[in-house]
Amino acid sequence: MASSIVTCLLVAAVSTAALASAQKTYIVDANNGPGADYLDLPAAVKAANHGDVLVLRAGTYTPTTITKGIAILGRPGAAIRTGSLFGGKLTVTGVPGGQRFRMRGVVVQELMEVESFQITGNSGSVHLEEVDGLTLNAAHQGYLWLIQANNAVTLASCNSPSGCRIVQSNVVITGGSYHGENAKTLLLHGCFEFRSFPALELDRATVHIAQSDVSGGNGSPGCNKNTLSGSEAIFANSSHVVIAGPKSMVRAGTQSSVALFGHGTCSLVLDPTAQITGTHTGFSVTMERRPTIVVSGNRLGGQSTVEFATAKGDLFVLYASLSWGPVTIPGLGDAWLDPSYLAYLGGGVQGSSEVTTLLIPIPNLTVFRGLPVLFEGIGGPGLSNFRFTNAVGAVLDVR
């Protein structure tokens, strides 16, 4: 469905804002290779202004606090090592309304630090793509990531092996993998037991999960021939959860029978095509087929590949814009699209495979590097039954 018309629409949707930002690109290289502007992340962040791009070459970098709408683009081998021995936490906080922080292709490592990557108190939007967490500490207990008091966060193709705590935030999770901390025992001058954790702990949050794998921490034998129990995949307090798409898997950990546990006033929209292993309790449940999108590629001079999944015979339409929302539209869901920079990318009637692939050409213009293009669709069997898809924040890059 790619065409020169679609390309022009995408350019029109983003070019004005991209050019207005007058972005600068800084090369950060721990090995001080040719063309390097900075050797470490903190100095580069300090120099950057809203709209600028930091390219992290292969190497290990010190964490810092980021308060600006900048882009951090990792090259293979780029990692930020957090922990009390390495400068503390990586924190994104106070990004003002109208600005967008984005990060792609970076591994956030953890050593001796709980919730070592924190996204807190942002009025602007935050978009992560292909960002992976990595625990270097065998005794780690708790969550790797904290997302708290944010207006809009998208996580696309991200992975956290020790889960995420989400508080008072609106978050969309697409195409990723999140696993709760497993129960374990450690023999060190005695036997010590450590409990398991959920993959996602939600507190007064709104979370839309699409085509993702979410599994609770597994149980383990204890110190005294006892069994340490596993955890639910999702623990929620007074939160709203949407789980959509046939590739979504939400699984209780071993030695646990509960996949989702709700406390307080919790609501759950559950797509019947999603795969749930374990029970769900404490939620007001609505069973409803929801359209979903997964976006990959997002390469300058290449394309974005969008897999649009709906029921056979459904109408569907795909749009792109800069990120803006979320704005709740009764009966349709949350719209994240900016109407000032809105591009129609395609649509049609869903076929028997229930997945349509759309190829969206991306112009090979350096001014677009690091730009957050937000994809969102709408679909359903008829106008009265249309629903918005999950929103996917794609961060454009050369790889």
C-alpha positions in Angstrom: 0.0 0.0 0.0 3.1 2.2 -0.2 3.0 5.0 -2.7 4.6 8.4 -3.4 1.4 10.0 -2.1 1.8 8.3 1.2 5.4 9.5 1.4 4.3 13.0 0.7 1.6 12.8 3.4 4.1 11.6 6.0 6.6 14.4 5.0 3.8 17.0 5.3 2.8 15.6 8.7 6.2 15.9 10.3 8.3 18.3 8.3 7.1 21.6 9.8 7.7 20.5 13.3 11.0 18.8 12.5 12.5 21.9 10.7 11.2 24.2 13.4 13.2 22.3 16.1 16.5 23.3 14.3 18.0 20.1 15.9 21.7 19.5 16.4 23.2 16.0 16.5 25.9 15.1 19.0 28.0 12.0 18.8 28.7 10.4 22.1 31.6 7.8 22.0 33.1 6.3 25.1 36.1 5.2 22.9 36.7 8.8 21.6 36.5 7.7 17.9 36.5 10.0 14.9 33.8 12.7 15.0 33.1 12.2 18.7 31.6 15.3 20.5 31.5 13.8 24.0 32.9 10.8 25.8 29.9 10.3 28.2 26.2 10.9 28.4 25.9 13.5 31.2 28.0 16.1 29.4 26.1 15.5 26.2 22.7 15.8 27.9 23.8 19.1 29.6 24.8 20.6 26.2 21.6 19.4 24.4 18.5 21.5 23.9 14.9 20.5 23.1 14.8 18.7 19.7 18.5 17.7 19.7 19.7 14.2 19.0 22.4 12.2 20.8 23.9 9.2 19.0 25.5 6.7 21.4 28.2 4.6 19.8 29.1 1.2 21.2 30.3 1.6 24.8 29.1 1.8 28.4 27.8 5.1 29.6 27.1 6.8 33.0 23.4 7.5 33.8 22.1 11.0 34.3 18.9 13.0 34.8 17.2 14.2 31.6 14.7 17.0 31.6 14.6 17.8 27.9 12.7 16.7 24.9 15.7 15.1 23.2 16.4 11.9 21.3 19.0 9.2 22.4 19.7 6.8 19.6 21.9 3.8 20.4 24.2 2.0 18.0 24.8 -1.8 18.6 26.7 -2.2 21.8 25.5 1.0 23.4 24.6 0.6 27.1 23.8 2.8 30.1 25.0 1.2 33.3 23.0 2.2 36.4 23.7 1.5 40.0 25.2 3.2 43.1 28.7 2.3 41.8 28.1 3.9 38.4 26.3 7.2 39.0 22.9 6.1 40.3 19.7 6.0 38.3 18.8 6.9 34.7 16.0 9.4 35.2 13.7 11.2 32.7 11.7 13.8 34.6 10.1 17.2 34.1 9.9 17.1 30.3 7.5 20.0 29.6 4.2 19.8 27.8 4.6 20.0 24.0 8.1 18.3 24.1 8.9 14.7 23.4 11.7 12.6 24.9 12.6 9.5 22.9 15.1 6.7 23.1 15.8 3.8 20.8 18.3 1.0 20.6 19.8 1.3 24.1 20.4 -1.4 26.8 19.9 -0.1 30.4 21.9 -2.2 32.7 21.3 -2.5 36.4 23.8 -3.3 39.2 22.8 -3.0 42.9 19.9 -0.6 42.2 16.2 -1.1 42.4 14.0 0.8 39.8 17.2 2.0 38.2 15.4 3.5 35.1 12.8 6.1 36.2 10.4 8.0 34.0 8.6 10.4 36.4 6.7 13.6 36.4 6.6 14.4 32.6 4.0 16.6 31.1 5.4 16.0 27.7 5.4 12.6 26.1 8.0 9.8 26.4 8.6 7.2 23.7 10.9 4.2 24.0 11.6 1.8 21.2 13.8 -1.3 21.3 15.1 -0.4 24.8 16.1 -3.4 26.8 16.7 -3.8 30.6 19.4 -6.1 31.8 20.1 -7.2 35.4 23.7 -7.7 36.3 23.0 -8.5 40.0 22.0 -12.1 40.8 20.4 -10.9 44.1 18.2 -8.2 42.5 14.8 -7.9 44.0 12.0 -5.6 42.8 11.5 -3.8 39.5 13.9 -2.5 36.9 11.7 0.4 35.7 9.5 3.0 37.4 7.0 5.0 35.4 5.2 7.5 37.6 3.1 10.6 37.1 3.3 10.9 33.3 0.8 12.1 30.8 1.8 9.8 27.9 4.3 7.0 27.6 4.7 4.5 24.8 6.9 1.4 25.0 7.5 -0.3 21.6 9.4 -3.6 21.3 11.0 -3.1 24.7 12.0 -5.8 27.1 12.4 -5.8 30.9 13.4 -9.1 32.6 12.5 -7.7 36.0 9.3 -5.9 35.3 8.0 -2.4 35.7 6.0 -0.4 38.3 3.6 2.0 36.8 1.9 4.7 38.9 -0.6 7.4 37.9 0.5 7.2 34.2 -1.1 6.5 30.8 1.1 3.9 29.1 0.8 1.8 25.9 2.9 -1.3 25.7 3.3 -2.9 22.2 5.3 -5.9 21.0 7.5 -6.3 24.1 8.4 -8.8 26.8 8.1 -8.2 30.5 8.9 -10.8 33.1 8.5 -10.5 36.9 11.5 -11.3 39.2 11.7 -15.0 40.0 11.7 -16.3 43.6 15.1 -17.5 44.6 17.4 -18.6 47.4 20.9 -17.5 47.9 23.5 -19.4 50.0 25.7 -16.8 51.7 26.6 -17.4 55.3 23.2 -19.1 55.5 20.2 -19.5 53.3 18.2 -16.5 52.3 14.8 -16.5 50.5 13.6 -13.9 48.1 10.0 -13.6 46.9 8.8 -13.4 43.3 7.3 -10.2 41.8 4.7 -9.5 39.1 5.8 -8.3 35.7 3.7 -5.2 36.0 2.5 -3.5 39.2 0.0 -0.8 38.4 -1.3 1.9 40.8 -4.0 4.2 39.6 -2.8 3.8 36.0 -4.2 3.3 32.6 -2.3 0.6 30.6 -3.0 -0.7 27.1 -1.1 -3.9 26.3 -1.0 -5.0 22.7 0.7 -8.1 21.2 3.1 -8.4 24.2 4.3 -11.1 26.5 3.8 -10.4 30.2 4.6 -13.1 32.7 4.8 -13.3 36.5 7.9 -14.3 38.4 8.3 -18.0 38.8 8.3 -19.9 42.1 11.2 -21.7 43.5 12.2 -24.3 46.2 12.8 -22.6 49.5 15.5 -23.1 52.1 13.7 -25.7 54.2 12.0 -27.9 51.6 9.3 -25.4 51.3 8.1 -23.8 48.1 8.3 -20.1 47.3 5.2 -19.1 45.4 5.2 -17.5 41.9 3.5 -14.2 41.2 0.7 -13.0 39.0 1.7 -11.3 35.8 -0.2 -8.1 36.6 -1.0 -6.7 40.0 -3.3 -3.6 39.8 -4.7 -1.2 42.3 -7.5 1.1 41.1 -6.4 0.8 37.4 -7.8 0.4 33.9 -6.2 -2.3 31.8 -6.7 -3.2 28.1 -5.2 -6.5 26.8 -5.5 -6.9 23.0 -4.2 -9.0 20.1 -3.7 -12.7 19.4 0.0 -12.4 20.2 -0.6 -11.0 23.7 0.3 -13.6 26.3 -0.4 -12.9 30.0 0.8 -15.7 32.2 1.0 -16.5 35.9 4.4 -17.5 37.2 5.0 -21.1 38.1 3.6 -22.0 41.5 0.8 -19.4 41.0 -2.6 -19.8 39.5 -3.5 -16.0 39.1 -2.6 -14.1 36.0 -4.2 -10.8 36.9 -5.0 -9.6 40.4 -7.0 -6.4 41.0 -7.4 -4.4 44.2 -9.7 -1.4 44.6 -11.7 -0.4 41.6 -10.2 -2.1 38.6 -11.5 -2.5 35.1 -10.2 -4.8 32.4 -11.0 -4.9 28.6 -10.0 -8.3 27.5 -9.7 -9.3 23.9 -10.9 -12.9 23.5 -8.0 -13.6 21.1 -5.4 -12.8 23.8 -3.9 -15.8 25.6 -4.3 -15.7 29.3 -2.7 -18.5 31.5 -4.2 -18.3 34.9 -7.3 -16.7 36.4 -8.1 -13.0 36.8 -9.8 -11.7 39.9 -10.8 -8.3 41.3 -11.6 -6.7 37.9 -14.8 -5.6 36.2 -14.3 -7.4 32.9 -15.5 -6.4 29.4 -14.8 -9.0 26.7 -14.3 -7.2 23.4 -12.3 -7.7 20.2 -9.9 -4.8 19.8 -7.9 -3.8 16.7 -4.1 -3.7 17.2 -1.0 -2.5 15.4 2.6 -3.5 15.6 5.2 -1.2 13.9 8.8 -2.2 13.0 11.6 -1.0 10.8 11.2 2.8 11.1 14.4 3.3 9.1 15.3 6.5 7.2 15.5 5.7 3.5 13.6 2.5 4.3 10.1 1.9 5.6 7.9 1.3 8.6 6.1 -2.0 8.5 2.7 -1.9 10.2 0.8 -5.1 11.0 -2.8 -4.2 11.5 -4.8 -7.0 13.2 -8.6 -7.0 13.3 -11.4 -9.5 12.8 -12.2 -10.7 9.3 -14.5 -8.3 7.5 -13.7 -5.3 9.8 -13.1 -1.9 8.4 -9.8 -0.4 9.3 -7.9 2.9 8.8 -4.3 3.8 9.7 -3.0 7.3 10.6 0.3 8.8 11.6 1.1 12.1 13.3 3.4 13.6 15.9 2.4 12.4 19.4 -0.2 14.4 21.2 -2.7 12.6 23.4 -4.1 10.8 25.0 -7.6 12.2 24.7 -10.5 9.9 25.6 -13.3 9.8 23.1 -16.3 8.0 24.5 -17.1 4.8 22.7 -13.9 4.9 20.7 -11.1 4.9 23.3 -8.0 7.0 23.6 -6.8 9.1 20.7 -3.1 10.0 20.8 -2.8 11.6 17.4 -2.0 15.3 16.9 -4.7 16.7 14.5 -2.3 19.5 13.5 0.0 16.9 11.8 -2.3 14.1 10.8 -1.6 11.8 7.8 -3.9 9.1 6.4 -1.7 6.1 5.5 -4.2 3.5 4.3 -7.2 1.4 5.1 -9.6 -1.2 3.8 -11.5 -4.3 4.8 -9.7 -7.0 6.8 -9.2 -10.3 5.0 -9.4 -13.9 6.2 -5.9 -13.8 7.7 -7.1 -11.1 10.1 -3.8 -9.3 9.6 -3.0 -6.7 6.9 0.6 -5.5 6.4 1.1 -1.9 5.3 4.5 -0.7 4.1 5.1 3.0 4.8 8.1 4.6 3.0 10.3 6.9 5.1 12.2 9.7 3.4 16.0 9.6 3.7 16.3 13.0 5.3 18.6 13.6 8.2 16.2 16.2 9.7 13.9 13.3 10.5 16.5 11.4 12.6 15.2 10.9 16.1 11.7 12.2 15.2 8.9 10.4 17.1 6.2 9.5 14.6 3.1 8.2 16.3 1.0 5.5 14.5 -2.6 4.8 15.5 -5.5 3.2 13.7 -9.2 2.7 14.1 -11.2 -0.4 13.2 -14.3 -2.5 13.8 -17.2 -4.1 12.1 -19.0 -0.8 11.5 -19.0 2.9 12.5 -21.0 2.3 15.7 -18.4 -0.3 16.8 -15.1 1.4 15.9 -12.3 1.4 18.4 -8.9 3.0 18.4 -5.9 0.7 18.3 -3.0 0.9 20.6 -0.7 3.9 19.9 2.8 3.1 18.8 5.6 5.7 19.0 8.2 5.0 16.3 11.5 6.7 16.7 13.1 7.2 13.2 16.7 6.3 12.8 19.2 5.2 10.1 19.3 1.6 11.3 
